[in-house]
Amino acid sequence: MLNPTLILALHGTRSPRGRAVAHSLALRVSELLPAPTHLAFADVLTPTVGQVAARVEGPLVVVPAFLAPGYHVRVDIPDQLARAGRPDAHLTRPLGDHPALETVATRRLRQAGHRDGDALVLACAGTSDPHAHAALDRTARNLSRRLSTPVHPAFAATADPPVDRQVARLRRAGHRRVALATWLLAPGLFHDRLLASGADVVADPLCPDPAIAHAVLDRYLEALPALTAHT
């Protein structure tokens, strides 16, 4: 079997900085992968996942570059693939539970000036999906073990608690400094909200970092045995 085509599926953003990061990540993945690589978007931008899938022939792997298994991963992208006539495409797990991403988040936090003793918030985009909430809680627990300190999830949109309220709550609890571990792939509106939250330390988004492209490659490689078994 020829190497399956990869669709790298991102959410989409109106931020020029976020779009640049998306294209840079896709380029880096294409340099690592000996197979056709296409960038597509679940929302906001085109081409959509469905549009790209409809014009690709042969075996297809879709890697959702999302940090939790929310609506787009569990419902929207599968629906787009079905409407495109590609229910045979292999949709991998999202990137969020790949250990490399937690390593990058920790590195970004230290680069931003996190100190031992800072109150620590895992700053996420936001979701109303209970599966995504459970995954983000696991990420917070993992970071807590890595950093030997409590980690409090909070959200830039949609969900409670909002990041700025979580920061204020921790200050009322007596913490002199509050740091945000940014759980976002790219800059844009949500990261701007983190910067305006009143935290003392705000880590940069996870991209660009070579480890993210390698995590995408790992997801692609995980899919190959299943595709081979059905050919």
C-alpha positions in Angstrom: 0.0 0.0 0.0 1.2 3.5 -0.8 1.7 5.8 2.1 -1.8 7.2 2.9 -2.4 10.9 2.4 -2.5 13.0 5.6 -5.0 15.7 6.3 -3.9 17.9 9.2 -7.2 19.3 10.6 -7.1 22.5 12.6 -9.9 24.6 14.0 -9.3 27.7 11.9 -8.8 31.3 13.1 -9.2 34.8 11.7 -5.9 35.8 13.3 -3.2 36.3 10.7 -0.7 35.0 13.4 -2.7 31.9 14.0 -3.1 31.2 10.2 0.7 31.6 9.8 1.2 29.0 12.6 -1.2 26.6 11.0 0.6 26.7 7.6 4.0 26.5 9.3 3.0 23.4 11.2 1.6 21.8 8.0 4.9 22.6 6.2 7.0 21.1 9.0 4.8 17.9 9.0 5.2 17.6 5.3 9.0 17.7 5.6 8.8 14.8 8.1 6.3 12.6 6.2 7.0 10.7 3.0 3.4 11.1 1.9 1.1 13.9 0.6 0.1 16.3 3.3 -2.8 18.7 3.2 -3.9 21.4 5.6 -7.7 21.7 6.3 -9.9 23.4 8.8 -12.9 22.3 10.8 -14.3 25.8 11.1 -13.9 29.5 10.2 -11.5 28.9 7.3 -11.4 27.0 4.0 -10.6 24.5 2.7 -12.7 22.5 5.1 -11.8 18.9 6.1 -14.7 17.7 3.9 -13.6 19.7 0.9 -10.1 18.3 1.0 -11.2 14.7 1.8 -13.6 14.7 -1.2 -10.8 15.4 -3.7 -8.2 13.0 -2.2 -8.0 9.5 -3.7 -6.8 6.4 -1.9 -6.1 5.8 1.8 -6.5 8.8 4.0 -5.5 9.6 7.6 -7.0 12.7 9.3 -5.1 14.0 12.3 -7.1 16.5 14.3 -4.7 19.1 15.8 -7.0 19.7 18.7 -6.1 19.7 22.4 -9.1 17.8 23.6 -11.8 15.5 22.1 -14.6 18.0 21.9 -17.4 18.6 19.4 -15.2 19.1 16.3 -13.2 15.9 16.9 -16.1 13.6 17.9 -18.9 15.0 15.7 -18.1 17.7 13.2 -15.0 16.2 11.5 -16.6 12.7 11.2 -19.7 14.3 9.7 -17.6 16.2 7.2 -15.9 13.0 6.2 -19.1 11.1 5.8 -20.7 13.9 3.7 -17.5 13.9 1.5 -18.0 10.2 0.8 -14.9 9.3 2.9 -16.2 7.4 5.9 -13.2 5.0 5.2 -10.8 7.7 6.3 -9.0 6.9 9.5 -9.5 9.7 12.1 -6.8 9.5 14.7 -6.9 10.6 18.3 -6.4 14.4 18.9 -3.0 15.7 19.9 -3.9 16.8 23.4 -3.0 13.6 25.2 0.4 13.2 23.4 3.0 13.5 26.1 5.1 15.8 24.0 2.6 18.6 24.3 2.7 18.6 28.0 6.5 18.8 27.8 6.2 21.8 25.4 3.7 23.5 27.8 6.1 23.0 30.7 9.0 24.5 28.7 6.9 27.4 27.5 5.9 28.1 31.1 9.5 28.2 32.4 10.5 30.4 29.5 7.8 32.9 30.4 9.2 33.2 33.9 7.2 30.7 36.1 8.7 30.4 39.6 8.3 27.7 42.2 5.5 28.8 44.5 3.5 30.5 41.8 -0.2 29.6 41.6 -0.7 27.7 38.4 -3.6 27.8 35.9 -4.0 25.5 32.9 -5.5 28.1 30.4 -7.6 26.4 27.8 -9.7 27.6 24.9 -13.0 26.5 26.3 -15.6 23.8 25.6 -19.0 22.6 26.6 -18.2 19.0 25.7 -18.0 16.7 28.8 -15.4 14.4 27.1 -13.2 17.4 26.4 -13.6 18.6 30.0 -12.5 15.2 31.3 -9.4 15.3 29.0 -8.5 18.8 30.2 -8.8 17.7 33.8 -6.4 14.9 33.1 -4.0 17.3 31.5 -4.1 19.5 34.6 -3.4 16.5 36.8 -0.5 15.5 34.6 1.0 18.9 34.8 0.4 19.0 38.5 2.5 15.8 38.9 5.2 17.2 36.6 5.5 20.5 38.5 4.7 19.3 42.0 2.0 21.9 42.5 -1.8 22.2 42.1 -2.9 23.1 38.6 -6.3 24.8 38.2 -8.1 24.6 34.8 -9.7 27.7 33.4 -11.0 28.8 30.1 -10.7 31.7 27.6 -14.3 31.2 26.4 -17.5 29.1 26.7 -16.7 27.2 29.9 -16.4 28.1 33.6 -14.3 29.3 35.3 -13.1 32.0 33.0 -9.3 32.6 33.2 -9.6 36.1 34.6 -11.9 35.0 37.4 -9.6 32.0 38.2 -6.7 34.4 38.5 -8.7 36.7 40.8 -9.8 33.8 42.9 -6.3 32.6 43.4 -5.2 36.1 44.4 -8.0 36.4 47.0 -6.8 33.0 48.3 -3.4 34.7 49.1 -1.2 33.9 46.1 1.1 36.7 45.3 1.8 35.5 41.8 -0.3 33.6 39.3 1.1 31.9 36.2 -0.8 30.6 33.1 0.3 27.4 31.4 -1.1 28.1 27.9 -3.0 25.1 26.5 -3.5 26.6 23.0 -1.7 25.7 19.8 -1.5 29.2 18.2 -1.8 32.9 19.0 -5.0 34.7 18.4 -8.1 36.0 20.2 -7.9 33.4 23.0 -4.3 34.0 23.8 -5.0 37.7 23.8 -7.6 37.1 26.5 -5.0 35.3 28.5 -2.6 38.2 28.2 -5.4 40.5 29.6 -6.3 38.2 32.4 -4.2 39.9 35.1 -1.8 36.9 35.5 1.8 37.6 36.3 3.1 35.0 33.8 1.4 34.0 30.6 3.2 31.3 28.6 3.3 31.4 24.8 1.2 29.0 22.8 2.6 25.5 22.0 3.4 26.3 18.4 5.8 26.7 16.8 7.8 23.9 18.3 9.3 20.9 16.4 7.8 18.5 19.0 4.3 19.3 17.8 5.0 18.2 14.2 6.6 15.0 15.6 3.4 14.4 17.6 1.3 14.7 14.4 3.7 12.2 12.8 3.2 9.8 15.7 -0.6 10.0 15.3 -0.2 9.3 11.6 2.1 6.3 12.2 -0.3 4.9 14.8 -3.0 4.8 12.1 -1.1 2.7 9.6 -1.7 -0.8 11.0 -5.5 -0.3 11.0 -5.4 1.0 7.4 -3.2 -1.9 6.3 -5.6 -4.4 7.9 -8.4 -3.2 5.8 -6.6 -3.3 2.4 
